Amino acid sequence: MKVVVIGASGTLGRAVCAELKQRHEVIEVGATRGDYHVDATNLPSVERLFHDIGRVDAVVATIGKVHFGPFHEMTADQFWVGLRDKLMGQINVVLAAQHHVNDGGSFTLTGGILADEPIREGINATTVNFALEGFVRGAAIELPRGLRINLVSPTILEESVQAYGSYFRGFEPVSAQRAALAFSRSVEGAQTGRIYRVGS
């Protein structure tokens, strides 16, 4: 299969690419690094990306920033970080790429454990991750031509503990390599509208 991984240079993206490259042609896309570059928050940029790449069999998105901070101090601009970047960035990918994915192809998006387990200062991430799950469930019954869409929802990655561990006290981290297996399950499987939870 020809698989596009958007966010390929990130911690999770690198692990997903390594997993999928064992069996498939992987096109690595990033904001500034990779085979192609894209600003996923800008729909015309995503449309140009897939116009340039052409037909593909699967699209994986491992992108998205969110804002961590106390809700009582949060501004609308800070809350928009997650809505614009992680939520609409991934939705833009599906909006643009649906016209370039071959019949029976798939999308795999990235959410996170905070949809199920809210933490202090994580309200932006909880909102965005939960919205992404709703988008996947809704899109799964509307995508044409047998296109599939799933979401991987990992807990905190072992590789991210140093940066974010203080927010996730009591959570058992998982390796990016383990999380990447769920992306493989989505890309190479047959299910749609599924949320693959990795860790707890």
N, C-alpha and C positions, 0 to 999 in steps of 0.2 A: 504494500500500500504506500501511497504518497501522503505523508502526514506533515501538517504545518504545526509547529509548536511556537506559540506567541508567549514571550517571557522566557525564552530558552536560556538566557544567560543568568537567570536567578538561581537560587539554591534548589528550589523544587524543579524548575525548568530544566536544569542540567541533569538532574536525576531522571526525569521523564525522558529526555532525549537519549540518555545512555541506555535506558530500558528498551525504548522503541527501536533504536538503531540496530539492535541485534537482529531484527526481522524486517525492517521497513526502511524506505527512503524518508529521511527526516529533513525538513526545511526549517532552519532555525531563524526565528524572527525576534528582534528586540527593539527597544527604543533607540539605542545607539550602536548595538553590536549584533552580529549575526549575518546570515545570508541576505536578509532584507531588514529594513527598518520601518517602524510604524509608530504613530501616536494613536493609541487605541481610544483615547478620549475624543478624538476627532474622526467622525464617521467618514468624511471624504478621504482621509488618510488611509483608513482601513479598506475602503472601496478601491483605492489605487493599488494597495498591496495585492489584493486578490485578482485584480485585473492583470497585474504584472506576473503573478505566479501562475495563473491559469487553473485548470481543473485539478482538484485534489480529492482524496478519499476520506480524510479525517482532519479535524482541526482541534487542537488542544490549546486552552488559554490558562496560563499559570501566572496571571498578572493581577495587580490591584493594590493600591495603597489605601489605608484607612487611618483615621485619626484616633489616637489614644489620649484620653484626658478626662478630668472631672466634668460631668455633665453640667453642673451649676456654673462652671466657668466657660463652657463651650459657646463659640459663636456660630452663626449660620455658615460662615465661610469655612470654618473648621469641619462642620458636619458635612458640608458639600464635598470634602476631600474624598470620602469613601463613596458617596453617591456618584460623583463624576468619574472617579478613577476605577475602583474595583467593580462597582455595579454597572455603570453605563459603558465602561471600557469593554467588559466582557459581552454585554448585550450588543454593542456596536459590532463586535466580531461576528456574532451570529446573524445580525441584520444584513451585513455586507457579504459574508461568506456563504450564506445559504444558496446563493445563485451560482456558486462555483464548486460546490461539493457534489461529487458524483452520486447517482442514485444509490440508496442504501448506505451512504456515508454517515459520519457521526461528528458530533461536537462533544467535547468534554471541558467543562468549566471548573473553576476552583472556588470553593466556599471556605468553611472553617468551623471548628467545634463551637465557637461562640454563638452560633445559631441555636445550639441546644443548651449551652452552659454559659450564661452571661457572667461577666466578671466586672469588678469595679473599674471604671474608666474605659470600658470597652463597648459602650452603647452604640458607637458608630459602627463597629465591626459586627455586633449582633444584628443591627438593623440591616446592614448590607448583605450579610451572609444569609439571613432569613429571606430577604427579597430575592436573592439569586436562586434559592431553592424553589421559591414560588414561580420564578420565571421559567426554570427548567421544567417543572411539572406542567405549566401552561403551554410552553412551546412544544412539548413532547406530543401533544394531541393535535397540533396544527401543522407541524412541519410536513411538507409534501414529499413525494417520491421515496418514501421509506427512510427518510433521514431520521437519525436518532440523536438524542441529546441526553447527557447525564452530567452529574456534578460529583466531584470528589471533595469530601469535607474532612480534612485532617486535623488532628490536634496539633499542638506546637511541635515543630521539628527539633530534633536534637541539635541540628546545626544553628538554630536560632535562639537557643536557650540563653546564650550570653547577652544577646540584645533584648530579648523580651521575657526572659524567665521570671522576672520580678512580678509580672502581671499574671503568671500562670502557676502560682504556688499550688502544689498538690496535684498537678496534671502530670501524667507520665508521658514524656516526649517519645516520638517515633522518628526513625531515620527518614531522610528524604527518599532513600532507596526503597524503603517499605511503602511509603506513600505512593511512589511511582508505580507500584504494582497495580494499584487501583485504577490508575489512568490506562494501563495496559488492558485491564479487564473491561473498561468502558470502550476503548478503541477497537479491541479485537473480539468483543462479545456481541450479543444480539439484543440486549435490553435497552429500554429507553425510559426516560422519566425517573431514573433511579438516582438516589443520593447514596454514594458509597462513603461510609464513615470509617475513618482510619484512626484507631486509638480512641481513648475515652478520658 
